[in-house]
Amino acid sequence: MKYLHTMVRVADLAQSLAFYVDALGLVVLKRKDYPAGKFTLVYLAAPDDEAAQIELTHNWEQDAAYTAGRNFGHVAYAVDDIYATCARLQAHGVTINRPPRDGHMAFVRSPDGISIELLQVGTPLAVAEPWASMQNVGEW
């Protein structure tokens, strides 16, 4: 058995790609439009780690926002510098829902409300401002 990917339905593909690619830093591995089915699939992965993929599914005629099921928790990525990653996300207008106060873990949400956990690779970074005194925002 081999893990392939996690599928996430997205309402606005351009907005989602701006989040996952531009802000979070994932790379597009493959994109396929299916005109007969009226949907698009985009496969993403962390740079140099194609084994763990996320599949964005955009149904062209979806009118209502998707709701998150309670059985889906989050997608997690290990990052080399959690502070730099969170700063880059903020620069792209992303709210840091659970700041990396401990130098180890943070949570953000995608435009469709998917919770993304960010974990510092190796030993947690030294506690630093402005992160140490930031409060949680919303849910993650």
C-alpha positions as CSV (number, residue, x, y, z in Angstrom):
1,M,0.0,0.0,0.0
2,K,1.2,3.5,-0.8
3,Y,-0.1,6.9,0.2
4,L,-1.2,8.9,-2.9
5,H,-2.8,12.2,-1.9
6,T,-5.4,14.1,0.1
7,M,-8.3,15.6,-1.9
8,V,-9.7,19.0,-1.0
9,R,-12.6,20.6,-2.8
10,V,-12.1,24.3,-3.5
11,A,-14.6,27.0,-4.5
12,D,-12.2,29.4,-6.2
13,L,-9.3,27.8,-7.9
14,A,-7.3,31.0,-8.5
15,Q,-7.7,32.0,-4.9
16,S,-6.7,28.5,-3.7
17,L,-3.6,28.4,-5.9
18,A,-2.6,31.8,-4.6
19,F,-2.8,30.4,-1.1
20,Y,-1.2,27.0,-1.7
21,V,1.4,28.0,-4.3
22,D,2.2,31.6,-3.7
23,A,1.8,31.9,0.0
24,L,2.4,28.4,1.3
25,G,5.1,27.5,-1.2
26,L,3.8,24.3,-2.7
27,V,4.5,23.5,-6.4
28,V,2.0,22.4,-9.1
29,L,2.9,18.9,-10.2
30,K,0.0,18.3,-12.6
31,R,-3.2,20.1,-13.7
32,K,-6.0,18.6,-15.8
33,D,-9.2,20.2,-16.9
34,Y,-12.2,17.8,-17.6
35,P,-14.7,19.8,-19.7
36,A,-17.1,16.9,-20.0
37,G,-17.3,16.6,-16.2
38,K,-16.9,20.3,-15.7
39,F,-14.1,20.1,-13.1
40,T,-10.4,20.7,-12.7
41,L,-7.8,18.7,-10.7
42,V,-4.6,20.2,-9.6
43,Y,-2.0,18.1,-7.8
44,L,0.4,20.0,-5.5
45,A,3.4,19.0,-3.3
46,A,6.1,20.5,-1.2
47,P,9.2,21.3,-3.2
48,D,11.3,18.1,-3.6
49,D,8.7,15.9,-1.9
50,E,6.3,14.6,-4.6
51,A,5.4,11.6,-2.4
52,A,2.9,13.6,-0.2
53,Q,0.5,15.3,-2.6
54,I,-2.7,17.4,-2.1
55,E,-5.3,17.3,-4.9
56,L,-7.4,20.4,-5.4
57,T,-10.7,19.6,-7.0
58,H,-12.6,22.5,-8.5
59,N,-16.1,21.8,-9.7
60,W,-16.9,24.6,-12.2
61,E,-20.6,25.0,-11.4
62,Q,-20.4,24.8,-7.6
63,D,-22.6,27.6,-6.3
64,A,-22.5,27.1,-2.6
65,A,-19.5,27.2,-0.3
66,Y,-18.2,23.8,0.9
67,T,-18.6,23.0,4.5
68,A,-15.9,21.1,6.5
69,G,-16.8,17.7,7.8
70,R,-15.8,17.0,11.4
71,N,-14.0,13.8,10.2
72,F,-11.4,15.9,8.4
73,G,-8.8,17.4,10.7
74,H,-6.0,19.1,8.9
75,V,-3.1,18.8,6.3
76,A,0.4,19.1,7.9
77,Y,3.7,20.2,6.5
78,A,7.2,20.3,8.0
79,V,9.0,23.6,7.4
80,D,12.6,24.6,7.7
81,D,11.9,27.9,9.4
82,I,8.4,28.3,11.0
83,Y,8.9,32.0,11.7
84,A,9.9,32.7,8.1
85,T,7.0,30.6,6.7
86,C,4.5,32.4,8.9
87,A,5.9,35.8,7.9
88,R,5.6,34.9,4.2
89,L,2.0,33.7,4.8
90,Q,1.2,37.0,6.6
91,A,2.7,39.0,3.7
92,H,0.2,37.2,1.4
93,G,-2.6,38.3,3.7
94,V,-3.1,34.9,5.5
95,T,-4.2,35.0,9.1
96,I,-2.1,33.0,11.5
97,N,-4.8,31.3,13.5
98,R,-2.4,29.6,15.9
99,P,0.9,31.5,16.0
100,P,4.1,29.6,16.5
101,R,4.6,30.9,20.0
102,D,6.6,27.8,20.9
103,G,8.9,27.9,17.8
104,H,7.4,24.6,16.8
105,M,3.8,24.6,15.6
106,A,1.4,27.0,13.8
107,F,-2.0,26.7,12.1
108,V,-3.5,28.6,9.2
109,R,-6.6,28.1,7.0
110,S,-6.9,27.9,3.3
111,P,-9.5,30.1,1.5
112,D,-11.9,27.2,1.7
113,G,-11.4,26.7,5.5
114,I,-9.0,23.7,5.3
115,S,-6.8,23.7,8.4
116,I,-3.1,23.6,7.6
117,E,-0.6,22.6,10.4
118,L,3.0,23.8,10.1
119,L,5.6,22.0,12.1
120,Q,9.2,23.2,12.6
121,V,11.7,20.6,11.3
122,G,13.9,19.2,14.1
123,T,14.3,21.2,17.3
124,P,11.9,24.0,17.9
125,L,13.3,27.5,17.2
126,A,14.0,29.8,20.2
127,V,10.9,31.6,21.3
128,A,10.8,35.0,19.6
129,E,8.6,38.0,19.1
130,P,6.2,38.9,17.6
131,W,5.1,35.3,17.7
132,A,5.5,34.7,21.4
133,S,2.9,37.2,22.4
134,M,0.4,36.7,19.5
135,Q,-3.0,35.4,20.5
136,N,-5.0,32.7,18.7
137,V,-7.4,34.0,16.0
138,G,-10.5,32.0,15.2
139,E,-10.4,28.2,14.9
140,W,-7.9,25.9,13.4
